[in-house]
Amino acid sequence: MRFNSQDPQGHVRADAVSLSRHESYFRQYFQWLDDKKPSDLTARQVTIIARSPVSPVIQALASVADDLSARQIAVQVVFSDVDPEKALRASWDVISGLSKAREHGELVRWASSPGILEAHEQMILGQHMCWLGDAMRREPGRRDGFDLFDIDTPHTCRLGIQSFAAIWNFATPIPKWMLREPNDRRPNATFAGPDQRALATLSFFRQLGKPDTLCH
């Protein structure tokens, strides 16, 4: 799926049809929560594996942030690519706002191994609904060819939760400096600066080709 427009701040926007489709998945989840009113906290946990912060699933997450907050839903995300920086910081603002009491390493991680590109983008909504999208290696213009959303499929959700846990465990916390505005990146007693291994990995992804970094 190509991204074909930008907002006034220069953020890449998802295709309107793709964005609307992902928002509809959240709306169905909200309706289920409102109807069932589950007491189990796992019903209000969303996990996402996304290619990058500009994936439509992440942009849809941002667009329904108020609804997520109103229902006290927590979100954890694994990215395979952390570019572009503005989109990463914007997504972090949403995710951290939903779980203010938790450390950043418990909310967002970076699976920097090239092997992650063999995985599919994925979202698990509680333990009741799940979405599966394209493999993250797909070329621009050939994306969004696979889109599967299942409701009331505990077995599929269980497999998705296991998949997320496996990727989460080998992923690493995104360095805090990547989540800060450039003007806020000042050394202090608790901030030692960029991790050199993270910088090297980021450089590797950027050399893979700029068109790919803007695709779902």
C-alpha positions in Angstrom: 0.0 0.0 0.0 1.4 3.3 -1.0 1.2 6.4 1.2 0.0 9.2 -1.1 -0.3 12.3 1.1 1.0 14.3 4.0 -0.5 16.3 6.8 0.5 19.9 7.4 3.3 18.8 9.7 4.8 16.6 7.0 3.7 13.2 8.5 3.1 10.6 5.8 -0.6 9.6 5.7 -2.0 6.2 4.9 -4.3 5.6 2.0 -7.8 6.7 3.1 -9.4 3.3 2.3 -6.7 1.3 4.2 -6.9 3.7 7.2 -10.7 3.5 7.3 -10.5 -0.3 7.2 -8.1 -0.5 10.2 -10.2 2.0 12.1 -13.2 -0.2 11.6 -11.4 -3.1 13.3 -10.9 -0.9 16.4 -14.6 0.1 16.2 -15.7 -3.5 16.3 -13.5 -4.1 19.3 -14.9 -1.1 21.1 -18.4 -2.2 20.5 -17.6 -5.7 21.9 -16.0 -4.1 25.0 -19.0 -1.8 25.5 -21.5 -4.7 25.1 -19.7 -7.4 27.1 -18.0 -5.2 29.8 -15.3 -7.8 30.5 -13.6 -7.7 33.9 -10.5 -9.5 32.8 -7.7 -7.0 32.2 -6.4 -9.1 29.3 -9.5 -8.1 27.4 -8.2 -4.5 27.3 -4.8 -5.2 26.0 -3.8 -4.6 22.4 -0.6 -5.9 20.9 0.8 -4.9 17.5 3.6 -6.0 15.2 4.1 -3.3 12.6 6.6 -2.7 9.8 7.0 1.0 10.8 5.4 3.9 12.6 3.7 4.9 9.3 1.9 1.5 8.9 -1.8 2.1 8.5 -2.5 0.1 11.6 -0.4 2.5 13.7 -2.0 5.5 12.1 -5.4 4.0 12.8 -4.3 3.5 16.4 -3.5 7.2 16.7 -6.9 8.2 15.2 -8.8 6.3 17.9 -6.5 7.2 20.8 -9.3 9.0 22.7 -11.5 5.9 22.5 -8.7 3.7 23.6 -8.1 5.9 26.6 -11.7 6.1 27.5 -11.8 2.3 27.7 -8.5 2.1 29.6 -6.9 0.0 26.9 -3.1 -0.5 27.1 -1.0 -1.0 23.9 2.3 -2.7 23.2 4.0 -2.4 19.8 7.0 -4.0 18.1 8.4 -2.2 15.1 10.8 -3.7 12.5 11.8 -0.2 11.3 11.8 2.9 13.4 11.9 5.4 10.5 10.6 8.1 10.0 11.5 9.8 13.3 8.6 12.2 13.4 6.1 9.3 13.0 7.9 7.3 15.7 7.7 10.1 18.2 4.0 10.7 17.3 3.2 7.0 17.8 5.1 7.0 21.1 3.1 9.9 22.4 -0.1 7.9 21.8 1.2 4.6 23.2 2.8 6.1 26.3 -0.3 8.3 27.0 -2.3 5.1 27.4 0.1 3.5 29.9 1.8 6.4 31.7 2.9 4.3 34.7 5.0 1.9 32.6 8.5 2.1 31.4 9.1 2.7 27.7 10.8 -0.7 27.3 7.5 -2.3 28.4 5.5 -0.6 25.7 7.5 -0.3 22.5 10.4 -2.4 21.1 12.5 -2.7 18.0 13.0 -6.1 16.3 16.0 -5.1 14.3 16.9 -8.5 12.9 16.4 -8.7 9.1 14.6 -12.0 9.7 11.6 -10.1 11.1 10.7 -9.0 7.6 9.5 -12.6 7.1 6.8 -12.0 9.7 3.3 -10.6 9.0 2.0 -7.4 10.4 -0.4 -8.4 13.2 -2.8 -6.9 15.8 -4.4 -8.8 18.7 -7.4 -7.0 20.3 -7.9 -8.5 23.7 -8.2 -12.2 23.3 -11.2 -12.0 21.1 -10.2 -10.4 17.8 -7.1 -10.4 15.6 -5.9 -8.9 12.4 -3.2 -10.3 10.1 -1.7 -8.2 7.2 1.1 -8.5 4.6 4.5 -9.9 5.2 6.7 -6.9 6.1 9.2 -7.7 3.3 6.6 -6.9 0.5 7.6 -4.4 -2.1 6.0 -0.9 -2.5 3.0 -1.1 -4.8 2.4 -4.8 -3.9 1.4 -4.2 -0.3 -2.0 -4.6 1.3 -2.7 -7.7 -0.8 -3.4 -9.8 2.3 -5.8 -8.6 5.0 -7.5 -11.0 7.4 -9.7 -9.9 10.4 -11.2 -12.6 12.7 -13.8 -12.2 15.4 -14.4 -14.6 18.3 -11.5 -16.9 17.3 -9.7 -17.7 20.6 -7.4 -20.3 18.9 -6.2 -17.8 16.3 -5.8 -15.2 19.0 -3.8 -17.6 21.2 -1.4 -18.3 18.3 -1.1 -14.5 17.7 -0.4 -13.8 21.3 2.3 -16.5 21.3 3.8 -15.0 18.1 3.9 -11.5 19.6 5.5 -12.8 22.8 8.2 -14.6 20.9 9.1 -11.5 18.8 8.8 -9.3 21.9 11.3 -11.4 23.8 14.1 -11.1 21.2 13.3 -7.4 20.4 15.0 -4.6 22.3 13.6 -1.4 23.8 13.8 1.5 21.4 16.4 3.9 22.8 14.9 6.8 24.6 16.7 9.3 22.5 14.8 8.2 19.4 11.5 9.0 21.2 12.5 12.5 22.1 12.2 15.7 20.2 15.7 16.8 19.0 15.6 19.8 21.3 15.0 17.6 24.3 18.0 15.3 23.7 20.3 16.8 26.3 22.7 14.6 28.3 21.9 14.3 32.0 22.4 11.9 34.9 19.8 9.4 33.5 20.5 9.8 29.8 23.8 8.7 28.4 23.1 9.4 24.7 22.5 7.2 21.7 23.3 3.5 21.9 25.9 2.8 19.2 24.6 -0.6 18.4 21.1 0.9 17.8 22.6 3.5 15.6 24.4 0.9 13.5 21.2 -1.1 13.1 19.2 2.1 12.2 21.8 2.9 9.5 21.4 -0.6 8.1 17.6 -0.2 7.7 18.0 3.2 6.1 20.4 1.7 3.5 17.8 -0.9 2.5 16.1 1.7 0.4 14.1 4.8 1.2 10.9 3.8 -0.7 10.4 0.8 1.6 10.5 2.9 4.8 7.2 4.7 3.8 5.2 1.6 3.1 2.8 -0.5 5.0 
